[in-house]
């Protein structure tokens, strides 16, 4: 199946460059990248143009003018522009391990969406990661990370699990298999059927609300947090406000209460035909 990897970004070309290097070294190359750009400036545009001219995969740059945090709106535009039948969503601060796309392809299944996680890095470690560290896998090696600013943590299980251990941890984890914008995938037809992301929602839960509508549509979720691995580069979150969090909580509560599958503020505006 043809896959479109949709990557959201906003004015952080330094991190986006590292992320795109991650996709350059994937074990599966049957995918395109669609960059959902929420109004970045010229440096991001130039970076993407450089990659378009030299990388091994196709890149679409979907952009709209900066109007505050409008991630849902630009993701909907990227969904429309995507050419794949299967959509993998991640962020411009999440470097994928070399088997990231391959895992999503192997585990993708009709009637399901996939729910992955990320491994958070401190700023010191984020800064030190180079193209070579991504290419040879050191950026995902626990010893290298400990030697470059990461504090000891049990969460490195995400980076070291494989085969039976990986499947077992996916099975027993208490973390719910929700739609997570940094690492989730599903069939484009299902995502379009629920009308994409709710553009009323700003930061805080807008990804999960999409997953809740997919569940209301009848889909099941599959946990892959110990299978499809990406590392999250550190950054500030100036767009995280109590107002947006509370508003989004109320929208999600209504989605769950009513069992709605369609948002009137999605790809198409208004009630379902």
JOTASUL-V442009 format. One record per backbone hydrogen bond with DSSP energy under -0.5 kcal/mol. CO is the residue of the C=O (numbers start at 1). NH is the residue of the N-H. If there is no record, write none. Layout:
CO_NH + CO_NH
This chain:
2_85 + 2_86 + 3_5 + 3_32 + 4_6 + 4_88 + 5_7 + 5_34 + 6_8 + 6_90 + 7_36 + 8_92 + 9_38 + 12_16 + 13_17 + 14_18 + 15_19 + 16_20 + 17_21 + 18_22 + 19_23 + 20_24 + 21_25 + 22_25 + 23_26 + 29_31 + 30_3 + 31_58 + 32_5 + 33_35 + 33_60 + 34_7 + 34_36 + 35_37 + 35_62 + 36_9 + 36_38 + 37_39 + 37_64 + 41_44 + 41_45 + 42_46 + 43_47 + 44_48 + 45_49 + 46_50 + 47_51 + 48_52 + 49_53 + 50_54 + 51_54 + 51_55 + 58_33 + 60_35 + 60_62 + 61_63 + 62_37 + 68_67 + 68_70 + 70_74 + 71_75 + 72_76 + 73_77 + 74_78 + 75_79 + 76_80 + 77_81 + 78_82 + 85_188 + 86_4 + 87_186 + 88_6 + 89_184 + 90_8 + 91_94 + 93_95 + 93_233 + 95_231 + 97_100 + 98_27 + 99_103 + 100_104 + 101_105 + 102_106 + 103_107 + 104_108 + 109_112 + 111_220 + 113_222 + 114_116 + 114_185 + 115_224 + 118_120 + 119_232 + 122_126 + 123_127 + 124_128 + 125_129 + 126_129 + 130_134 + 131_135 + 132_136 + 133_139 + 134_137 + 137_140 + 138_141 + 140_142 + 141_145 + 142_146 + 143_147 + 145_148 + 145_150 + 146_149 + 153_156 + 154_157 + 155_158 + 156_159 + 156_160 + 157_161 + 162_165 + 162_166 + 163_167 + 164_168 + 165_169 + 166_170 + 167_171 + 168_172 + 169_173 + 176_178 + 178_180 + 179_181 + 180_183 + 182_91 + 183_116 + 184_89 + 185_114 + 186_87 + 187_190 + 187_191 + 188_192 + 189_193 + 190_194 + 191_196 + 192_195 + 194_263 + 195_267 + 197_199 + 198_201 + 205_209 + 206_210 + 207_211 + 208_212 + 209_213 + 210_214 + 211_215 + 212_216 + 213_217 + 214_218 + 214_219 + 215_218 + 220_113 + 222_115 + 224_227 + 224_228 + 227_229 + 228_117 + 229_97 + 230_119 + 231_95 + 231_233 + 232_121 + 237_240 + 239_241 + 241_245 + 242_246 + 243_247 + 244_248 + 245_249 + 246_250 + 247_251 + 248_252 + 249_253 + 250_254 + 251_255 + 252_256 + 253_257 + 254_258 + 255_259 + 255_260 + 263_266 + 264_270 + 265_199 + 268_266
